[in-house]
Amino acid sequence: MTETNAYGSRPDYLPAFMNDPQDEDGRHVVRLDHAESRELEAVTVNRFPAASGDVLDFDAASYDERLWWDDEEHWTRMAAELLAPYVQREERVAVMWGNLLMPTVIMPASVAVRHARDILDAGPHFWIHPLGGSVLIECLMDGQVTVVTIPSE
């Protein structure tokens, strides 16, 4: 299976609210096609060296903050705190998953905060990028969260 064919082939892996047209929050979620996702990756995750697989090597670059969540509730509180400025400004965020099967999605930051636990449960390795900004938040399945400023080209 090629990368193009794999990308977004399992939208059913996304959190349930993202696939429910009747869900109030789900109606605000936009799925990116492969080309749109690649464009977003080019200005976010691809600006960092890879450590192994799809994990970024932030030790080779400088990061702003490294945090650890202990459980889902702790992640939920952490996500609310990290995304609070974007919620306040009513901005949107992109969520890019650690696997190609799930399409990249865009939603209001407030929706991402309300569903932080669902996002974690769907794919415990993902990146959140507030659109129009220069911040990238990486969440790994071991509980590590890295906040980094995306370097300019």
Sequence and secondary structure as in RCSB ss.txt:
>XXXX:A:sequence
MTETNAYGSRPDYLPAFMNDPQDEDGRHVVRLDHAESRELEAVTVNRFPAASGDVLDFDAASYDERLWWDDEEHW
TRMAAELLAPYVQREERVAVMWGNLLMPTVIMPASVAVRHARDILDAGPHFWIHPLGGSVLIECLMDGQVTVVTI
PSE
>XXXX:A:secstr
  HHHHTTS GGGS GGGG TTSTTGGG EE  HHHHHHHHHTTGGGS EEETTEE TTTS  SEEEE  SHHHH
HHHHHHHHHHHHHTT EEEEEESSTTS  EEEEHHHHHHTHHHHHHH SSEEEEETTSSEEEEE TTSEEEEEE 
   
